[in-house]
Amino acid sequence: FVQAVVKPRSQGLPLILYGHSMGGWISATYAQNYPNDFYKVVLSSPMLKINTGGIPLLAGQALTGCMKLIGRGDGTMKGAATGLEGENFHDSASLSEPRFDYYLKLRKEDQALLTITTSFSWLGGALSGTKKVTVPKNCHKIKSPVLLLTAGADTLVDNAGAAAFAKEVKNIRTECFEGAKHELYNQKDPQLQQYL
């Protein structure tokens, strides 16, 4: 996609890679595997370690492995969200209710924006992939300057992963928004302006 679509359309301008949450994990992995493609990299609340609610990584990997082994890899995890039912501002990862309402309306109107349920296979891949992306030798492959933005009150990702990543990447600037939730782009105006 980068070679066939992005680069031809960029008309030779330097490219900046931006990734939020799971996209941040994918972006960090991309920057490790293709270190010369992007001029700069911005990671917003990157999923570099999943908040497992205290469940040890090995237990999570064992569970997902067993579920895949018995043919239930595509099965949904108990308590995982499905679609948009039950979504509300109070339990959201947003600090701006008008922005939360706006994005929820957009997601309800466009099937492509619906949230899907977390499967055991997805979780297994995410647990092993996020562990791999923070390995020092992989972090050392990144050549582009990185801006790493984290949310101090994030409950979806474990910021320990971002800290481990930041410790190993050579050219990195970090910014933590204390009190902010996961969706840094859904803060109130003063914080959002700082983020932007």
N, C-alpha and C positions, 0 to 999 in steps of 0.2 A: 504494500500500500504506500509506504513512504517512497519507494523507488519509482513506482508506476504513476502515482497520483500527486503526492505532496511535493516532491522535488520539482517535477515539471511545472507545476503551478506556481512555485515560489519565485520563479524568474531570477534565480540566483541569489535571492535575499537570504540572510542567515535565518535558520529555523530555530524556534524555541519550542521545546516539548513541555506541555502542561498536562499533569495527571492528578486527579483527585481520588482519594480513597482507594478502591481496587485499581482504578486507573493509575494511581500513584505507584502502586506495586508493579503494574505492567510497564509503566514509564521507566522506573528504576531498573527493571530487568532489561528493557530495551537499551538503555544507556550503557549497561554493562556489556551487552552483546554486540552493539553497534556504536562504539564510542566516538566515531567521527561524524555521525549523521546530524547531530544537533549542536548549535552554538551555545545554548543554555538549556537547563532543565529546571522546571518548577514542580515541586511535589507538595500538594495540598492535602493535609490530613492523610498521608499515605498509609495504606494497609501494609506496613512492613512487619507487623506482628498483630495477630488477631486477639482481641479481648475474649478469652475463653471462659471467663467467669470463674477462674480458679481451677479449672480442670487442667491437669498436666498435659503437655503437648503429646507425650507418648501415649497417654490414654486416649486422646482424641484421634491420633493416627491409628491406633489399634482398633478403635470402634469403627472408623470409616473403612479401614481395610477389611474388617469382618463383614460389614454390610455389603461391600463390593463383592466379596468372595461368595456370599450367598445369593447374589443377584439382586440386591436391594440398594445398589449404589445410587440409583435415581430416586430412591425413596426420600421423602421429606423428613426433616428432623422435627421432633416434637417441639411445639412452641414457635417454630419458624413462621415468619409472616408470609401470608399469601395475598397477592394482589394489593389492594389499597384499603380493604375493609379494616376498620378499627384505627386507622391512622388519625392522630390528633396532635395538636401543637404541644400540649403538655409533655407528652412522651417522645417528642420528636428530637432530632439532632439539630434543631434550628433555634435561634434566639430572637428571630423577628417573626411575629405572628402574621403580619401582612405578606411577607415573602413566603412563609410556609403555605398560607392559603393560596397564593398565586401559583406556586409550583405544584401544589396538590391538584388544583383545577386543571392545569396543563396536562398532568399525568393522567387524570381521569378522562380527558378528551382525546388523548392519543394513545392507542393500544401499544405503540412501540415504546412508550415510556413507562409502562406498567412494571411494578416490582414483581420479580418472580421468587418462588420459594427456594430456600437453600436446600440443596441435596447433600447427601453423604459424600458423593463423588466430588462435588465442588469443594466441600469443606476439607476433604483429604488433600486435594490438589493445592488449596490455599495454604493449609498448614505446612506442607512440605515446601511450597514455593516461597512463602514468606521467610521461612528459615534459611533457604538457599540465598535469597537476595541480600541478606545481612552478613553473610560469610565474608571475612576480611579480604580474601583474595579476589572475590567478585566485586566488592566495593572499590578495590584499587584499580579496577579496569576502567572506571568512569573518568573521562578526560574533561568533559564539559563542566563549567561552573554550575553548582546546584544551589537553588534556593529551596529550603525545607521549611514549610509552614505547618505548625501543629496546633491543636486545640487543647488547652489545659484541662477542660472538663469533658474530654472525649470518652465515651463509653463503648464505642464500636471498635476502635483500634487501641492497641496497647502501645503507648508512646515509648516504651522501652525499646521497641524495634527501631523506631526513628532515632533514638539516642545511640544505639549500637551502630546503625548505618552512618550517622553523622560523625561518629568517632573515627571511622575508617576511610571515609571519602576525603580526598586531599583538598579539593577546592569547594568548600561548602559554607553557606551562610544559613543560620537557623533563626527562626522567629517563632516563639510560642505565644499564642493569644490566651493569656490566663483567663479562666472563666468561660471561654468560648466552647461551644459544642462542636461536634464533628463537621457539620456543614458550615465551614468558615465563610462561604459566600452567602449564607443566610443569617448574618448577624445584623444588628441594628446599625444605622448609618455611620456613627463615628468609627466603630470597629471595622465595618465593611470598607470604609474609605482607607483606613490604614492597611487592610488586607490587600486592596486593589493597588 
